[in-house]
Amino acid sequence: MGLLPPRSPGRRPLLSDAWAKSWPKVAIPIAMSALLLQLLFLGNLSYLFGALFRSGSRSHALKILAVDYDGGNIGKAMSAAYTSLEADTFPTLEFRSPEDYPSPDDLHNAVCKGGYWGAIYTHSGASDRLNQAVRVENTTVYNPAETISYTYNGVFFPTIASSVIDSSLARLVNVASRTYYRVARDDAAAVNMTDPVSSSVFLNPIQPSSDPIMPTIQGARALLNTVSMVFPALMQFFFLMGLNGIMFGAGIFANMSKRDVFLTRLVIGKVYTLVSALGTIGYIWAFRESWGVTTAQFFISWMALWLFMEVQYLVIDTMMESVVPLQFFAFFLVTWIITNIGSTVNPFELTAGFYRWGYALPARSTWILLLEIWSGGCRSEKEICLPVLFAWWLLGSLGSAWSVRQRCLLADQKKREKLESEGSSSS
């Protein structure tokens, strides 16, 4: 007995003359299909990787508000530290006067409403407290964390907030702590080194303290603007594949009134997208860990995702078979998913200018809406996001109705062809 099973009787072997003439008709389509798929994934993944390409060198596009309430050596140390760190790979600090932002609460509002990625400030009187602690016998408790503080929106692109904003501002404060010795030489000369508390204060004059808006530190945060933006399209695609197959098989497209077909699919689509949105927000909430979101935010997020699911359902329903043949639909679906992800994976400040066309894509608008919901209204772009989503929804609704009509007409045509074939065979 050989390693291979015997050939099936009644079938021609691979190298027979009968197959020799047919191979070009098989090999060429296979090669073309493989080539097109390689080009598809090469193009789409190049687009996606391009959205992240050299994003670190664009960190200077992230604006940080800086205010010196101290007006002393600690404020000078912070300014000198930024001068030493200033680079394309470091966020840009915009120094403003305390008159423009009289209190730290105004800085929080500037981060929430003013478009800044973060804010950093020195505490009023911090240099005087430090000077008193190191010059005389120390009888008070000095807190180095009450010198320089910063805030940022922890939920706004959470991976960027933690890896770029938080780390950069903490680094700035640490450098300011070392720079203090250079800008405060008079204080260094007057340190009461016989007092262990005073000398300890001088060796650790400044520590960073942060007060982020809506801290988002759960492990799943990296999936919020990536995988969670992929699944909605896939959920609608697989459901519509099954729905269309069932309706064609049951003769609904061929025999039911076009109006009733449309209304039936309308109700089914609304219910399915509502359930899809509930499942999506459900797993986000299930793995939220200590994330401080509320029940009200759960339901608002559910409604935002429902609108997104609706858009995905309507777009795919419009394009599948009616516009793009099913055998080529993978090309459309992959491109549709990747371009949408390209608009959410990174803030536009860190991408090449070309990617800003992503403002027109539904995934980007949905992601920004969710960030606004989760942060309690910060970084609002409703005037952009809602019109974009409703424009997609309106066009998709019209396209979906048209696609139902096209499927019914196609079913009618197949029904006539079948009747004509049966009539000709019987005669």
Stockholm file with secondary structure:
# STOCKHOLM 1.0

chainA/1-427         MGLLPPRSPGRRPLLSDAWAKSWPKVAIPIAMSALLLQLLFLGNLSYLFGALFRSGSRSHALKILAVDYDGGNIGKAMSAAYTSLEADTFPTLEFRSPEDYPSPDDLHNAVCKGGYWGAIYTHSGASDRLNQAVRVENTTVYNPAETISYTYNGVFFPTIASSVIDSSLARLVNVASRTYYRVARDDAAAVNMTDPVSSSVFLNPIQPSSDPIMPTIQGARALLNTVSMVFPALMQFFFLMGLNGIMFGAGIFANMSKRDVFLTRLVIGKVYTLVSALGTIGYIWAFRESWGVTTAQFFISWMALWLFMEVQYLVIDTMMESVVPLQFFAFFLVTWIITNIGSTVNPFELTAGFYRWGYALPARSTWILLLEIWSGGCRSEKEICLPVLFAWWLLGSLGSAWSVRQRCLLADQKKREKLESEGSSSS
#=GR chainA/1-427 SS CCSSCCCCTTSCCTTSHHHHTTHHHHHHHHHHHHHHHHHHHHHHHHHHHHHHTTGGGGGGGSEEEEEESSCSHHHHHHHHHHHHHCSTTSCEEEEECTTTSCSHHHHHHHHHHSCCSEEEEECTTHHHHHHHHHHSCCCSCCCTTSSEEEEEBTTSSHHHIIIIIIHHHHHHHHHHHHHHHHHCHHHHHTCCTTSHHHHHHHHSCCCEEECCBSCCCCTTHHHHTTHHHHHHHHHHHHHHHHHHHHHHHTTHHHHSCHHHHHHHHHHHHHHHHHHHHHHHHHHHHHTCTTCCCCHHHHHHHHHHHHHHHHHHHHHHHHHBTTTBCGGGHHHHHHHHHHHHHHTTSSCGGGSCGGGGGGGGSHHHHHHHHHHHHHTTSTTCCHHHHHHHHHHHHHHHHHHHHHHHHHHHHHHHHHHHHHHHHHHHHHC
#=GC SS_cons         CCSSCCCCTTSCCTTSHHHHTTHHHHHHHHHHHHHHHHHHHHHHHHHHHHHHTTGGGGGGGSEEEEEESSCSHHHHHHHHHHHHHCSTTSCEEEEECTTTSCSHHHHHHHHHHSCCSEEEEECTTHHHHHHHHHHSCCCSCCCTTSSEEEEEBTTSSHHHIIIIIIHHHHHHHHHHHHHHHHHCHHHHHTCCTTSHHHHHHHHSCCCEEECCBSCCCCTTHHHHTTHHHHHHHHHHHHHHHHHHHHHHHTTHHHHSCHHHHHHHHHHHHHHHHHHHHHHHHHHHHHTCTTCCCCHHHHHHHHHHHHHHHHHHHHHHHHHBTTTBCGGGHHHHHHHHHHHHHHTTSSCGGGSCGGGGGGGGSHHHHHHHHHHHHHTTSTTCCHHHHHHHHHHHHHHHHHHHHHHHHHHHHHHHHHHHHHHHHHHHHHC
//
